[in-house]
Amino acid sequence: MKWLIASLFILIGSFLLFLTIDNMGNIGHMIKIFTGIGCFFIAGSIVNGKKKKKIRGGD
C-alpha cells in the first residue's frame, strides 16, 4: 500500500515538474517546481519509513 501511494506522489510530482504553461509568471513557475520536488520528497519519506522491531519473548 505504501508503494502505491508513493507512486501516485511520484506521478503527480513529475507532472508538475514538466508541465508547461505560458501564462504563468515566474513566481507561479517556482511554486509549481517546488511543489513537484516536494511530492518527490514525500514519496521518498513514505517508502523509506522505518519499521518497528518485534521483540521476541518480551512484553
C-alpha positions in Angstrom: 0.0 0.0 0.0 2.9 2.3 0.7 4.3 1.8 -2.7 1.0 2.6 -4.4 0.7 5.9 -2.5 4.4 6.8 -3.2 4.0 6.0 -6.9 1.0 8.4 -7.0 3.1 11.1 -5.5 5.9 10.5 -8.0 3.4 10.7 -10.9 1.9 14.0 -9.5 5.4 15.4 -8.9 6.7 14.5 -12.4 3.5 16.0 -13.9 4.1 19.3 -12.0 7.8 19.5 -12.9 7.4 19.1 -16.6 4.1 20.9 -17.1 4.4 24.0 -19.4 2.0 26.9 -19.0 2.7 30.0 -21.0 0.6 32.4 -18.9 2.1 31.8 -15.5 4.6 34.3 -14.1 8.0 33.5 -12.6 6.6 33.1 -9.1 3.9 30.6 -10.4 6.6 28.6 -12.1 8.7 28.4 -9.0 5.8 27.4 -6.8 4.9 24.7 -9.3 8.5 23.4 -9.4 8.9 23.4 -5.6 5.5 21.6 -5.2 6.7 18.9 -7.7 10.0 18.4 -5.8 8.1 18.3 -2.5 6.0 15.5 -3.9 9.2 13.5 -4.7 10.4 14.0 -1.1 7.0 13.0 0.3 7.1 9.8 -1.8 10.6 9.1 -0.6 9.7 9.5 3.0 6.7 7.2 2.6 8.7 4.4 1.1 11.7 4.9 3.4 9.6 4.7 6.6 11.3 2.8 9.4 9.7 -0.5 10.6 9.2 -1.3 14.2 11.3 -4.2 15.5 9.4 -7.1 17.1 10.8 -8.2 20.4 10.5 -11.9 21.0 9.8 -13.3 24.4 9.1 -9.9 26.0 6.2 -7.7 26.7 
